[in-house]
Structure formats: C-alpha cells, structure tokens
Amino acid sequence: MSAKTFLRRIFRDTSGATAVEYGLIVALIVIAMITALQGLADSTIAMWNGVETKVNNSNQQNG
C-alpha cells in the first residue's frame, strides 16, 4: 500500500468525527455553565455583602 493510498483512507474515515463533535459540544456547554455560575456567584456575593453591611450598621446603632 502506497503512502498516497494510506492518506486517502485516513481522510475518508469519519468514524471518529462524531466523537470529536460531541466532545466540542460538551466543551461549549461546560463553558456556558461556568460563565452562568460565575455571574450567579457574583450577584450572590454582592447580596451577602449587603446583608453584612446592614447587620453591622444595625449592631452599631443598637450597641
């Protein structure tokens, strides 16, 4: 078998293409999830910082 024939067979073989495509889809989904969770975490941290500030102000006024 010549190198030219071997390369043709490799380029025609698509059996692994589906697995690669699914892997790319999963990677994109994971990136989207991380981005969404990071945004949620930022807003949650801001909320708890506001609660902390209000509790500290209340303790200073009553203490």
PQR file with spaces between the fields and no chain letter, atoms N, CA, C, O and H, PARSE charges and radii, in Angstrom:
ATOM       1  N    MET     1       0.855   -1.174    0.000 -0.4000 1.5000
ATOM       2  CA   MET     1       0.000    0.000    0.000 -0.0000 2.0000
ATOM       3  C    MET     1       0.901    1.237    0.000  0.5500 1.7000
ATOM       4  O    MET     1       1.820    1.353    0.811 -0.5500 1.4000
ATOM       5  N    SER     2       0.627    2.133   -0.901 -0.4000 1.5000
ATOM       6  CA   SER     2       1.448    3.331   -1.001 -0.0000 2.0000
ATOM       7  C    SER     2       0.981    4.370    0.024  0.5500 1.7000
ATOM       8  O    SER     2      -0.109    4.274    0.588 -0.5500 1.4000
ATOM       9  H    SER     2      -0.120    2.039   -1.560  0.4000 1.0000
ATOM      10  N    ALA     3       1.827    5.343    0.237 -0.4000 1.5000
ATOM      11  CA   ALA     3       1.503    6.411    1.183 -0.0000 2.0000
ATOM      12  C    ALA     3       0.286    7.203    0.712  0.5500 1.7000
ATOM      13  O    ALA     3      -0.522    7.658    1.521 -0.5500 1.4000
ATOM      14  H    ALA     3       2.712    5.421   -0.222  0.4000 1.0000
ATOM      15  N    LYS     4       0.168    7.359   -0.589 -0.4000 1.5000
ATOM      16  CA   LYS     4      -0.958    8.105   -1.145 -0.0000 2.0000
ATOM      17  C    LYS     4      -2.276    7.383   -0.852  0.5500 1.7000
ATOM      18  O    LYS     4      -3.257    8.020   -0.470 -0.5500 1.4000
ATOM      19  H    LYS     4       0.825    6.989   -1.246  0.4000 1.0000
ATOM      20  N    THR     5      -2.303    6.084   -1.026 -0.4000 1.5000
ATOM      21  CA   THR     5      -3.495    5.292   -0.739 -0.0000 2.0000
ATOM      22  C    THR     5      -3.819    5.326    0.753  0.5500 1.7000
ATOM      23  O    THR     5      -4.980    5.439    1.145 -0.5500 1.4000
ATOM      24  H    THR     5      -1.505    5.566   -1.337  0.4000 1.0000
ATOM      25  N    PHE     6      -2.795    5.228    1.562 -0.4000 1.5000
ATOM      26  CA   PHE     6      -2.978    5.264    3.016 -0.0000 2.0000
ATOM      27  C    PHE     6      -3.585    6.595    3.460  0.5500 1.7000
ATOM      28  O    PHE     6      -4.511    6.615    4.271 -0.5500 1.4000
ATOM      29  H    PHE     6      -1.852    5.136    1.244  0.4000 1.0000
ATOM      30  N    LEU     7      -3.071    7.695    2.934 -0.4000 1.5000
ATOM      31  CA   LEU     7      -3.599    9.011    3.296 -0.0000 2.0000
ATOM      32  C    LEU     7      -5.042    9.187    2.834  0.5500 1.7000
ATOM      33  O    LEU     7      -5.845    9.797    3.539 -0.5500 1.4000
ATOM      34  H    LEU     7      -2.319    7.678    2.275  0.4000 1.0000
ATOM      35  N    ARG     8      -5.375    8.665    1.675 -0.4000 1.5000
ATOM      36  CA   ARG     8      -6.763    8.736    1.205 -0.0000 2.0000
ATOM      37  C    ARG     8      -7.700    8.011    2.161  0.5500 1.7000
ATOM      38  O    ARG     8      -8.782    8.503    2.481 -0.5500 1.4000
ATOM      39  H    ARG     8      -4.722    8.169    1.102  0.4000 1.0000
ATOM      40  N    ARG     9      -7.269    6.828    2.617 -0.4000 1.5000
ATOM      41  CA   ARG     9      -8.103    6.056    3.550 -0.0000 2.0000
ATOM      42  C    ARG     9      -8.292    6.809    4.863  0.5500 1.7000
ATOM      43  O    ARG     9      -9.375    6.791    5.448 -0.5500 1.4000
ATOM      44  H    ARG     9      -6.390    6.428    2.357  0.4000 1.0000
ATOM      45  N    ILE    10      -7.239    7.466    5.318 -0.4000 1.5000
ATOM      46  CA   ILE    10      -7.341    8.218    6.572 -0.0000 2.0000
ATOM      47  C    ILE    10      -8.316    9.386    6.414  0.5500 1.7000
ATOM      48  O    ILE    10      -9.155    9.612    7.287 -0.5500 1.4000
ATOM      49  H    ILE    10      -6.359    7.481    4.843  0.4000 1.0000
ATOM      50  N    PHE    11      -8.215   10.114    5.329 -0.4000 1.5000
ATOM      51  CA   PHE    11      -9.082   11.272    5.130 -0.0000 2.0000
ATOM      52  C    PHE    11     -10.538   10.887    4.874  0.5500 1.7000
ATOM      53  O    PHE    11     -11.439   11.679    5.149 -0.5500 1.4000
ATOM      54  H    PHE    11      -7.533    9.930    4.620  0.4000 1.0000
ATOM      55  N    ARG    12     -10.779    9.704    4.360 -0.4000 1.5000
ATOM      56  CA   ARG    12     -12.157    9.244    4.116 -0.0000 2.0000
ATOM      57  C    ARG    12     -12.800    8.663    5.366  0.5500 1.7000
ATOM      58  O    ARG    12     -14.025    8.599    5.465 -0.5500 1.4000
ATOM      59  H    ARG    12     -10.047    9.061    4.135  0.4000 1.0000
ATOM      60  N    ASP    13     -11.983    8.242    6.316 -0.4000 1.5000
ATOM      61  CA   ASP    13     -12.502    7.618    7.536 -0.0000 2.0000
ATOM      62  C    ASP    13     -13.131    8.683    8.429  0.5500 1.7000
ATOM      63  O    ASP    13     -12.447    9.607    8.869 -0.5500 1.4000
ATOM      64  H    ASP    13     -10.987    8.294    6.235  0.4000 1.0000
ATOM      65  N    THR    14     -14.419    8.559    8.697 -0.4000 1.5000
ATOM      66  CA   THR    14     -15.132    9.540    9.529 -0.0000 2.0000
ATOM      67  C    THR    14     -15.651    8.926   10.821  0.5500 1.7000
ATOM      68  O    THR    14     -16.509    9.519   11.475 -0.5500 1.4000
ATOM      69  H    THR    14     -14.974    7.808    8.340  0.4000 1.0000
ATOM      70  N    SER    15     -15.160    7.771   11.200 -0.4000 1.5000
ATOM      71  CA   SER    15     -15.690    7.088   12.383 -0.0000 2.0000
ATOM      72  C    SER    15     -15.422    7.854   13.670  0.5500 1.7000
ATOM      73  O    SER    15     -16.235    7.780   14.591 -0.5500 1.4000
ATOM      74  H    SER    15     -14.463    7.289   10.669  0.4000 1.0000
ATOM      75  N    GLY    16     -14.321    8.586   13.772 -0.4000 1.5000
ATOM      76  CA   GLY    16     -14.020    9.334   14.989 -0.0000 2.0000
ATOM      77  C    GLY    16     -14.562   10.749   14.979  0.5500 1.7000
ATOM      78  O    GLY    16     -14.500   11.440   15.996 -0.5500 1.4000
ATOM      79  H    GLY    16     -13.660    8.647   13.024  0.4000 1.0000
ATOM      80  N    ALA    17     -15.093   11.194   13.847 -0.4000 1.5000
ATOM      81  CA   ALA    17     -15.561   12.573   13.736 -0.0000 2.0000
ATOM      82  C    ALA    17     -16.731   12.848   14.662  0.5500 1.7000
ATOM      83  O    ALA    17     -16.813   13.929   15.244 -0.5500 1.4000
ATOM      84  H    ALA    17     -15.143   10.633   13.021  0.4000 1.0000
ATOM      85  N    THR    18     -17.636   11.895   14.809 -0.4000 1.5000
ATOM      86  CA   THR    18     -18.804   12.107   15.655 -0.0000 2.0000
ATOM      87  C    THR    18     -18.380   12.294   17.106  0.5500 1.7000
ATOM      88  O    THR    18     -18.921   13.161   17.792 -0.5500 1.4000
ATOM      89  H    THR    18     -17.570   11.016   14.335  0.4000 1.0000
ATOM      90  N    ALA    19     -17.438   11.512   17.582 -0.4000 1.5000
ATOM      91  CA   ALA    19     -16.964   11.633   18.956 -0.0000 2.0000
ATOM      92  C    ALA    19     -16.322   13.000   19.185  0.5500 1.7000
ATOM      93  O    ALA    19     -16.521   13.613   20.234 -0.5500 1.4000
ATOM      94  H    ALA    19     -16.998   10.808   17.024  0.4000 1.0000
ATOM      95  N    VAL    20     -15.567   13.469   18.226 -0.4000 1.5000
ATOM      96  CA   VAL    20     -14.936   14.780   18.340 -0.0000 2.0000
ATOM      97  C    VAL    20     -16.000   15.872   18.377  0.5500 1.7000
ATOM      98  O    VAL    20     -15.898   16.806   19.172 -0.5500 1.4000
ATOM      99  H    VAL    20     -15.406   12.972   17.373  0.4000 1.0000
ATOM     100  N    GLU    21     -17.003   15.768   17.539 -0.4000 1.5000
ATOM     101  CA   GLU    21     -18.073   16.765   17.518 -0.0000 2.0000
ATOM     102  C    GLU    21     -18.826   16.784   18.839  0.5500 1.7000
ATOM     103  O    GLU    21     -19.116   17.856   19.369 -0.5500 1.4000
ATOM     104  H    GLU    21     -17.086   15.009   16.893  0.4000 1.0000
ATOM     105  N    TYR    22     -19.145   15.613   19.375 -0.4000 1.5000
ATOM     106  CA   TYR    22     -19.810   15.560   20.675 -0.0000 2.0000
ATOM     107  C    TYR    22     -18.923   16.151   21.763  0.5500 1.7000
ATOM     108  O    TYR    22     -19.419   16.832   22.661 -0.5500 1.4000
ATOM     109  H    TYR    22     -18.909   14.742   18.944  0.4000 1.0000
ATOM     110  N    GLY    23     -17.644   15.906   21.697 -0.4000 1.5000
ATOM     111  CA   GLY    23     -16.720   16.476   22.670 -0.0000 2.0000
ATOM     112  C    GLY    23     -16.700   17.990   22.611  0.5500 1.7000
ATOM     113  O    GLY    23     -16.656   18.653   23.647 -0.5500 1.4000
ATOM     114  H    GLY    23     -17.241   15.352   20.968  0.4000 1.0000
ATOM     115  N    LEU    24     -16.732   18.539   21.413 -0.4000 1.5000
ATOM     116  CA   LEU    24     -16.767   20.001   21.270 -0.0000 2.0000
ATOM     117  C    LEU    24     -18.072   20.582   21.796  0.5500 1.7000
ATOM     118  O    LEU    24     -18.068   21.642   22.421 -0.5500 1.4000
ATOM     119  H    LEU    24     -16.767   18.000   20.571  0.4000 1.0000
ATOM     120  N    ILE    25     -19.182   19.906   21.553 -0.4000 1.5000
ATOM     121  CA   ILE    25     -20.476   20.372   22.059 -0.0000 2.0000
ATOM     122  C    ILE    25     -20.475   20.376   23.584  0.5500 1.7000
ATOM     123  O    ILE    25     -20.926   21.335   24.209 -0.5500 1.4000
ATOM     124  H    ILE    25     -19.185   19.044   21.046  0.4000 1.0000
ATOM     125  N    VAL    26     -19.965   19.297   24.179 -0.4000 1.5000
ATOM     126  CA   VAL    26     -19.903   19.222   25.644 -0.0000 2.0000
ATOM     127  C    VAL    26     -19.007   20.320   26.189  0.5500 1.7000
ATOM     128  O    VAL    26     -19.337   20.927   27.208 -0.5500 1.4000
ATOM     129  H    VAL    26     -19.598   18.517   23.671  0.4000 1.0000
ATOM     130  N    ALA    27     -17.889   20.591   25.542 -0.4000 1.5000
ATOM     131  CA   ALA    27     -16.983   21.656   25.993 -0.0000 2.0000
ATOM     132  C    ALA    27     -17.671   23.012   25.949  0.5500 1.7000
ATOM     133  O    ALA    27     -17.508   23.812   26.871 -0.5500 1.4000
ATOM     134  H    ALA    27     -17.621   20.097   24.714  0.4000 1.0000
ATOM     135  N    LEU    28     -18.432   23.284   24.906 -0.4000 1.5000
ATOM     136  CA   LEU    28     -19.149   24.559   24.821 -0.0000 2.0000
ATOM     137  C    LEU    28     -20.218   24.673   25.901  0.5500 1.7000
ATOM     138  O    LEU    28     -20.415   25.746   26.471 -0.5500 1.4000
ATOM     139  H    LEU    28     -18.565   22.634   24.158  0.4000 1.0000
ATOM     140  N    ILE    29     -20.903   23.576   26.182 -0.4000 1.5000
ATOM     141  CA   ILE    29     -21.921   23.584   27.239 -0.0000 2.0000
ATOM     142  C    ILE    29     -21.264   23.857   28.592  0.5500 1.7000
ATOM     143  O    ILE    29     -21.792   24.631   29.390 -0.5500 1.4000
ATOM     144  H    ILE    29     -20.743   22.705   25.719  0.4000 1.0000
ATOM     145  N    VAL    30     -20.130   23.234   28.850 -0.4000 1.5000
ATOM     146  CA   VAL    30     -19.429   23.441   30.120 -0.0000 2.0000
ATOM     147  C    VAL    30     -18.970   24.892   30.259  0.5500 1.7000
ATOM     148  O    VAL    30     -19.070   25.476   31.338 -0.5500 1.4000
ATOM     149  H    VAL    30     -19.702   22.605   28.201  0.4000 1.0000
ATOM     150  N    ILE    31     -18.474   25.463   29.185 -0.4000 1.5000
ATOM     151  CA   ILE    31     -18.049   26.871   29.223 -0.0000 2.0000
ATOM     152  C    ILE    31     -19.236   27.775   29.514  0.5500 1.7000
ATOM     153  O    ILE    31     -19.115   28.716   30.298 -0.5500 1.4000
ATOM     154  H    ILE    31     -18.393   24.989   28.309  0.4000 1.0000
ATOM     155  N    ALA    32     -20.378   27.507   28.898 -0.4000 1.5000
ATOM     156  CA   ALA    32     -21.576   28.309   29.159 -0.0000 2.0000
ATOM     157  C    ALA    32     -22.029   28.161   30.607  0.5500 1.7000
ATOM     158  O    ALA    32     -22.437   29.139   31.234 -0.5500 1.4000
ATOM     159  H    ALA    32     -20.476   26.742   28.261  0.4000 1.0000
ATOM     160  N    MET    33     -21.959   26.950   31.137 -0.4000 1.5000
ATOM     161  CA   MET    33     -22.356   26.733   32.529 -0.0000 2.0000
ATOM     162  C    MET    33     -21.432   27.467   33.499  0.5500 1.7000
ATOM     163  O    MET    33     -21.899   28.071   34.465 -0.5500 1.4000
ATOM     164  H    MET    33     -21.627   26.156   30.628  0.4000 1.0000
ATOM     165  N    ILE    34     -20.141   27.418   33.247 -0.4000 1.5000
ATOM     166  CA   ILE    34     -19.184   28.104   34.121 -0.0000 2.0000
ATOM     167  C    ILE    34     -19.429   29.609   34.089  0.5500 1.7000
ATOM     168  O    ILE    34     -19.390   30.267   35.129 -0.5500 1.4000
ATOM     169  H    ILE    34     -19.762   26.927   32.462  0.4000 1.0000
ATOM     170  N    THR    35     -19.679   30.150   32.912 -0.4000 1.5000
ATOM     171  CA   THR    35     -19.942   31.575   32.787 -0.0000 2.0000
ATOM     172  C    THR    35     -21.208   31.967   33.544  0.5500 1.7000
ATOM     173  O    THR    35     -21.221   32.973   34.252 -0.5500 1.4000
ATOM     174  H    THR    35     -19.711   29.615   32.068  0.4000 1.0000
ATOM     175  N    ALA    36     -22.272   31.177   33.398 -0.4000 1.5000
ATOM     176  CA   ALA    36     -23.527   31.469   34.091 -0.0000 2.0000
ATOM     177  C    ALA    36     -23.363   31.364   35.601  0.5500 1.7000
ATOM     178  O    ALA    36     -23.869   32.209   36.339 -0.5500 1.4000
ATOM     179  H    ALA    36     -22.261   30.359   32.823  0.4000 1.0000
ATOM     180  N    LEU    37     -22.666   30.343   36.063 -0.4000 1.5000
ATOM     181  CA   LEU    37     -22.467   30.175   37.503 -0.0000 2.0000
ATOM     182  C    LEU    37     -21.591   31.271   38.086  0.5500 1.7000
ATOM     183  O    LEU    37     -21.785   31.677   39.232 -0.5500 1.4000
ATOM     184  H    LEU    37     -22.255   29.656   35.464  0.4000 1.0000
ATOM     185  N    GLN    38     -20.641   31.747   37.317 -0.4000 1.5000
ATOM     186  CA   GLN    38     -19.792   32.836   37.790 -0.0000 2.0000
ATOM     187  C    GLN    38     -20.616   34.113   37.960  0.5500 1.7000
ATOM     188  O    GLN    38     -20.432   34.845   38.933 -0.5500 1.4000
ATOM     189  H    GLN    38     -20.483   31.417   36.386  0.4000 1.0000
ATOM     190  N    GLY    39     -21.517   34.382   37.023 -0.4000 1.5000
ATOM     191  CA   GLY    39     -22.401   35.541   37.151 -0.0000 2.0000
ATOM     192  C    GLY    39     -23.314   35.405   38.356  0.5500 1.7000
ATOM     193  O    GLY    39     -23.544   36.381   39.070 -0.5500 1.4000
ATOM     194  H    GLY    39     -21.667   33.788   36.233  0.4000 1.0000
ATOM     195  N    LEU    40     -23.834   34.215   38.591 -0.4000 1.5000
ATOM     196  CA   LEU    40     -24.686   33.965   39.749 -0.0000 2.0000
ATOM     197  C    LEU    40     -23.892   34.145   41.039  0.5500 1.7000
ATOM     198  O    LEU    40     -24.394   34.721   42.004 -0.5500 1.4000
ATOM     199  H    LEU    40     -23.647   33.422   38.011  0.4000 1.0000
ATOM     200  N    ALA    41     -22.675   33.662   41.058 -0.4000 1.5000
ATOM     201  CA   ALA    41     -21.836   33.796   42.251 -0.0000 2.0000
ATOM     202  C    ALA    41     -21.555   35.260   42.555  0.5500 1.7000
ATOM     203  O    ALA    41     -21.590   35.665   43.716 -0.5500 1.4000
ATOM     204  H    ALA    41     -22.267   33.194   40.274  0.4000 1.0000
ATOM     205  N    ASP    42     -21.281   36.049   41.542 -0.4000 1.5000
ATOM     206  CA   ASP    42     -21.012   37.475   41.759 -0.0000 2.0000
ATOM     207  C    ASP    42     -22.218   38.174   42.369  0.5500 1.7000
ATOM     208  O    ASP    42     -22.066   38.976   43.290 -0.5500 1.4000
ATOM     209  H    ASP    42     -21.253   35.719   40.598  0.4000 1.0000
ATOM     210  N    SER    43     -23.415   37.880   41.865 -0.4000 1.5000
ATOM     211  CA   SER    43     -24.602   38.534   42.414 -0.0000 2.0000
ATOM     212  C    SER    43     -24.909   38.035   43.822  0.5500 1.7000
ATOM     213  O    SER    43     -25.382   38.807   44.655 -0.5500 1.4000
ATOM     214  H    SER    43     -23.538   37.229   41.116  0.4000 1.0000
ATOM     215  N    THR    44     -24.651   36.771   44.102 -0.4000 1.5000
ATOM     216  CA   THR    44     -24.873   36.238   45.439 -0.0000 2.0000
ATOM     217  C    THR    44     -23.902   36.848   46.444  0.5500 1.7000
ATOM     218  O    THR    44     -24.293   37.182   47.563 -0.5500 1.4000
ATOM     219  H    THR    44     -24.266   36.144   43.425  0.4000 1.0000
ATOM     220  N    ILE    45     -22.646   36.993   46.053 -0.4000 1.5000
ATOM     221  CA   ILE    45     -21.659   37.622   46.932 -0.0000 2.0000
ATOM     222  C    ILE    45     -22.061   39.057   47.231  0.5500 1.7000
ATOM     223  O    ILE    45     -21.956   39.510   48.370 -0.5500 1.4000
ATOM     224  H    ILE    45     -22.328   36.722   45.144  0.4000 1.0000
ATOM     225  N    ALA    46     -22.516   39.767   46.222 -0.4000 1.5000
ATOM     226  CA   ALA    46     -22.955   41.153   46.424 -0.0000 2.0000
ATOM     227  C    ALA    46     -24.138   41.209   47.390  0.5500 1.7000
ATOM     228  O    ALA    46     -24.209   42.102   48.233 -0.5500 1.4000
ATOM     229  H    ALA    46     -22.602   39.399   45.296  0.4000 1.0000
ATOM     230  N    MET    47     -25.066   40.257   47.268 -0.4000 1.5000
ATOM     231  CA   MET    47     -26.221   40.224   48.160 -0.0000 2.0000
ATOM     232  C    MET    47     -25.769   40.008   49.606  0.5500 1.7000
ATOM     233  O    MET    47     -26.222   40.716   50.506 -0.5500 1.4000
ATOM     234  H    MET    47     -25.008   39.531   46.582  0.4000 1.0000
ATOM     235  N    TRP    48     -24.885   39.042   49.837 -0.4000 1.5000
ATOM     236  CA   TRP    48     -24.440   38.755   51.204 -0.0000 2.0000
ATOM     237  C    TRP    48     -23.586   39.890   51.767  0.5500 1.7000
ATOM     238  O    TRP    48     -23.602   40.129   52.975 -0.5500 1.4000
ATOM     239  H    TRP    48     -24.517   38.467   49.106  0.4000 1.0000
ATOM     240  N    ASN    49     -22.851   40.583   50.923 -0.4000 1.5000
ATOM     241  CA   ASN    49     -22.109   41.756   51.392 -0.0000 2.0000
ATOM     242  C    ASN    49     -23.076   42.846   51.842  0.5500 1.7000
ATOM     243  O    ASN    49     -22.809   43.537   52.825 -0.5500 1.4000
ATOM     244  H    ASN    49     -22.837   40.389   49.942  0.4000 1.0000
ATOM     245  N    GLY    50     -24.189   43.010   51.141 -0.4000 1.5000
ATOM     246  CA   GLY    50     -25.211   43.970   51.556 -0.0000 2.0000
ATOM     247  C    GLY    50     -25.845   43.579   52.875  0.5500 1.7000
ATOM     248  O    GLY    50     -26.104   44.437   53.719 -0.5500 1.4000
ATOM     249  H    GLY    50     -24.406   42.449   50.342  0.4000 1.0000
ATOM     250  N    VAL    51     -26.095   42.305   53.061 -0.4000 1.5000
ATOM     251  CA   VAL    51     -26.657   41.826   54.330 -0.0000 2.0000
ATOM     252  C    VAL    51     -25.668   42.094   55.461  0.5500 1.7000
ATOM     253  O    VAL    51     -26.056   42.557   56.533 -0.5500 1.4000
ATOM     254  H    VAL    51     -25.885   41.607   52.375  0.4000 1.0000
ATOM     255  N    GLU    52     -24.403   41.805   55.222 -0.4000 1.5000
ATOM     256  CA   GLU    52     -23.384   42.042   56.250 -0.0000 2.0000
ATOM     257  C    GLU    52     -23.324   43.514   56.641  0.5500 1.7000
ATOM     258  O    GLU    52     -23.230   43.840   57.825 -0.5500 1.4000
ATOM     259  H    GLU    52     -24.088   41.428   54.351  0.4000 1.0000
ATOM     260  N    THR    53     -23.377   44.399   55.659 -0.4000 1.5000
ATOM     261  CA   THR    53     -23.332   45.833   55.929 -0.0000 2.0000
ATOM     262  C    THR    53     -24.529   46.264   56.772  0.5500 1.7000
ATOM     263  O    THR    53     -24.373   47.029   57.723 -0.5500 1.4000
ATOM     264  H    THR    53     -23.454   44.134   54.698  0.4000 1.0000
ATOM     265  N    LYS    54     -25.706   45.784   56.433 -0.4000 1.5000
ATOM     266  CA   LYS    54     -26.905   46.156   57.190 -0.0000 2.0000
ATOM     267  C    LYS    54     -26.859   45.620   58.625  0.5500 1.7000
ATOM     268  O    LYS    54     -27.266   46.311   59.559 -0.5500 1.4000
ATOM     269  H    LYS    54     -25.833   45.163   55.659  0.4000 1.0000
ATOM     270  N    VAL    55     -26.368   44.399   58.797 -0.4000 1.5000
ATOM     271  CA   VAL    55     -26.252   43.829   60.138 -0.0000 2.0000
ATOM     272  C    VAL    55     -25.241   44.619   60.956  0.5500 1.7000
ATOM     273  O    VAL    55     -25.492   44.915   62.124 -0.5500 1.4000
ATOM     274  H    VAL    55     -26.038   43.838   58.038  0.4000 1.0000
ATOM     275  N    ASN    56     -24.107   44.963   60.366 -0.4000 1.5000
ATOM     276  CA   ASN    56     -23.093   45.741   61.085 -0.0000 2.0000
ATOM     277  C    ASN    56     -23.617   47.119   61.459  0.5500 1.7000
ATOM     278  O    ASN    56     -23.371   47.592   62.569 -0.5500 1.4000
ATOM     279  H    ASN    56     -23.903   44.722   59.418  0.4000 1.0000
ATOM     280  N    ASN    57     -24.336   47.770   60.546 -0.4000 1.5000
ATOM     281  CA   ASN    57     -24.915   49.083   60.858 -0.0000 2.0000
ATOM     282  C    ASN    57     -25.942   48.985   61.965  0.5500 1.7000
ATOM     283  O    ASN    57     -26.013   49.860   62.828 -0.5500 1.4000
ATOM     284  H    ASN    57     -24.535   47.385   59.645  0.4000 1.0000
ATOM     285  N    SER    58     -26.738   47.932   61.950 -0.4000 1.5000
ATOM     286  CA   SER    58     -27.755   47.736   62.977 -0.0000 2.0000
ATOM     287  C    SER    58     -27.095   47.489   64.340  0.5500 1.7000
ATOM     288  O    SER    58     -27.551   48.010   65.358 -0.5500 1.4000
ATOM     289  H    SER    58     -26.681   47.221   61.248  0.4000 1.0000
ATOM     290  N    ASN    59     -26.025   46.696   64.352 -0.4000 1.5000
ATOM     291  CA   ASN    59     -25.324   46.419   65.618 -0.0000 2.0000
ATOM     292  C    ASN    59     -24.659   47.672   66.174  0.5500 1.7000
ATOM     293  O    ASN    59     -24.612   47.844   67.392 -0.5500 1.4000
ATOM     294  H    ASN    59     -25.655   46.272   63.525  0.4000 1.0000
ATOM     295  N    GLN    60     -24.153   48.539   65.331 -0.4000 1.5000
ATOM     296  CA   GLN    60     -23.520   49.760   65.783 -0.0000 2.0000
ATOM     297  C    GLN    60     -24.543   50.731   66.378  0.5500 1.7000
ATOM     298  O    GLN    60     -24.249   51.421   67.355 -0.5500 1.4000
ATOM     299  H    GLN    60     -24.191   48.400   64.341  0.4000 1.0000
ATOM     300  N    GLN    61     -25.727   50.785   65.801 -0.4000 1.5000
ATOM     301  CA   GLN    61     -26.773   51.663   66.290 -0.0000 2.0000
ATOM     302  C    GLN    61     -27.350   51.168   67.616  0.5500 1.7000
ATOM     303  O    GLN    61     -27.702   51.976   68.476 -0.5500 1.4000
ATOM     304  H    GLN    61     -25.966   50.224   65.007  0.4000 1.0000
ATOM     305  N    ASN    62     -27.447   49.878   67.783 -0.4000 1.5000
ATOM     306  CA   ASN    62     -28.036   49.300   68.988 -0.0000 2.0000
ATOM     307  C    ASN    62     -26.998   49.009   70.062  0.5500 1.7000
ATOM     308  O    ASN    62     -27.364   48.766   71.211 -0.5500 1.4000
ATOM     309  H    ASN    62     -27.161   49.222   67.084  0.4000 1.0000
ATOM     310  N    GLY    63     -25.758   49.027   69.731 -0.4000 1.5000
ATOM     311  CA   GLY    63     -24.731   48.597   70.661 -0.0000 2.0000
ATOM     312  C    GLY    63     -24.076   49.709   71.322  0.5500 1.7000
ATOM     313  O    GLY    63     -23.181   49.499   72.141 -0.5500 1.4000
ATOM     314  H    GLY    63     -25.460   49.225   68.797  0.4000 1.0000
